[in-house]
Amino acid sequence: MSYKRQLQAHYHNFIDAVRTIAMPEWLTGRAMRSTLLISVMFLSVAYMLRINSASARGYEIHNLEKQVSEMDNQVQDLQIKIADAGSMSNIEKRLSELNLVAVNKVQRLNPAPAVAMAR
């Protein structure tokens, strides 16, 4: 017998063996099919809920990042206002409005050094 015939014979024997395999009744029964269908449906719903919650969190994160960037801009604006309010020219303008006078001559007092007495 040639190798081709031997290979064909082995192939046909294998196919016949696979076709004659009988599955147990509990594995091919209506209860098993129902259980598998319910399991697939449950897992599909659970998967959709998980994906939906993840996408909702993504939108929340995006909104929070926008708020953070807006607050950063506000902080920068406030820092600019603080620097402007603390500038010498601005302080001098406000001095005249408050009826304050600039000091021409500064006198400093040199206090005597504090000394402790021995007993």
C-alpha positions in Angstrom: 0.0 0.0 0.0 1.4 3.4 -0.9 1.9 6.3 1.6 -0.9 8.2 0.0 -3.4 5.3 0.6 -2.1 4.8 4.1 -2.6 8.5 4.9 -6.1 8.5 3.4 -7.0 5.4 5.5 -5.7 7.0 8.7 -7.6 10.2 7.9 -10.9 8.4 7.3 -10.5 6.3 10.4 -9.9 9.4 12.4 -12.9 11.2 11.0 -15.1 8.1 11.7 -13.8 8.0 15.3 -14.6 11.6 15.8 -18.1 11.2 14.4 -18.9 8.3 16.6 -18.0 10.1 19.8 -21.3 10.5 21.8 -21.6 13.4 24.2 -23.4 12.6 27.5 -27.0 13.6 27.8 -26.5 16.1 30.6 -24.0 18.0 28.4 -26.3 18.2 25.3 -29.6 18.5 27.2 -32.0 21.4 27.3 -30.9 22.3 30.9 -27.2 22.8 29.9 -28.1 24.9 26.9 -30.4 27.1 29.0 -27.7 27.5 31.6 -25.1 28.4 29.0 -27.5 30.9 27.4 -28.3 32.6 30.8 -24.6 32.7 31.6 -23.7 34.3 28.3 -26.5 36.9 28.8 -25.5 37.7 32.3 -21.8 38.1 31.4 -22.8 40.3 28.4 -24.9 42.6 30.6 -22.1 42.8 33.2 -19.6 43.7 30.5 -21.8 46.4 29.1 -22.3 47.9 32.6 -18.6 47.8 33.3 -17.8 49.6 30.0 -20.5 52.1 30.6 -19.2 53.0 34.1 -15.6 53.3 32.7 -16.7 55.7 30.0 -18.7 57.8 32.5 -15.6 58.1 34.7 -13.7 59.2 31.6 -16.1 62.0 31.0 -15.9 63.0 34.7 -12.1 63.0 34.6 -12.2 65.2 31.5 -14.5 67.7 33.2 -12.4 67.8 36.3 -9.2 68.4 34.2 -11.0 71.3 32.5 -11.9 72.7 35.9 -8.3 72.4 37.1 -7.0 74.2 34.1 -9.5 77.0 34.6 -8.5 77.3 38.2 -4.9 77.4 37.2 -5.7 80.4 34.9 -7.6 82.1 37.8 -4.6 81.6 40.1 -2.3 83.1 37.6 -4.6 86.1 37.1 -4.8 86.6 40.9 -1.0 86.4 41.2 -0.7 89.1 38.5 -3.2 91.3 40.4 -1.3 90.7 43.7 2.0 91.7 42.0 0.3 94.8 40.5 -1.3 95.8 43.8 2.1 95.5 45.6 4.1 97.6 43.1 5.6 100.8 44.3 3.7 103.0 41.7 0.4 101.6 42.8 1.2 102.0 46.5 2.2 105.7 45.9 -1.1 106.3 44.1 -3.0 104.9 47.0 -1.1 107.0 49.5 -2.5 110.3 48.1 -6.0 108.8 48.3 -5.6 108.0 52.0 -4.2 111.4 52.9 -0.9 109.9 53.9 2.4 111.7 53.5 5.7 110.3 52.5 8.5 110.5 55.1 11.4 112.7 54.1 13.8 112.0 56.9 13.9 108.8 58.9 15.1 108.9 62.4 16.1 105.7 64.1 16.5 105.2 67.8 19.4 103.1 69.1 18.2 101.6 72.4 20.7 101.0 75.1 21.7 97.4 75.3 19.9 95.4 77.9 22.1 94.3 80.7 21.3 92.0 83.6 22.5 92.7 87.1 24.4 90.1 89.0 23.2 89.3 92.6 
